Amino acid sequence: MSLSSHLQELRKKHQTLSDRVEEEQRRPGYDDLTIANLKKQKLRLKEEITRLSEA
């Protein structure tokens, strides 16, 4: 897998997590812990995307 395709895949995963966070926040009685975990996953992906983009 090339670097550009790997970055593209990471960006898709990041967007999917963003969509899930928004979806969870719209649900009545949403779970703060679930949202916090999703946001942590998003942050890890964002950091990896940034690191690989700068390499």
N, C-alpha and C positions, 0 to 999 in steps of 0.2 A: 504494500500500500504506500503510495507516495505521500509526501508531507502535505501537499495541498488537499488531497482527498481525505486524509486523516483530519485535517483542520475543518474541512467541510462537514464531516461526520460529527465532530465535536460541536460545531455550531448548530447543527440540526438537533442534537441532544439537548443543548442549552435552550433552544427555542421551545422544544417539547416540554422541558421543565418549567419554563416561563408560563406556558399555556396551562400547565397543571396547577401552578401556584394561583393563577387568576381564577381558574375553575374552582379550586378548593375555597378560595376566599369568597366566592359568590354563594357557596352552599350555606344554607341555614345551619347554625350550630357547628361551624367548621372547627377543625382541630388545630390549635396553635402549634402543637408539637409536629404534626405532619407538615405544616407549612414551613416551619423552621428547618426541618430536615431537607425538604425540597430546595429551600434557599441555600443551604450549605452545599448541596450537590451542585447547584448552579454556580456558586462561587468557586468551587474546586475546578469545574469545567472552564470557567472564565479565566482563572489563573493559568490553567494548562494551555488554553488557546493563546493567551498573551505571551507566555513563555516560549511556545513553539513559533509564534509569529515573529518574535524578536531574534530567533536563532538564525 
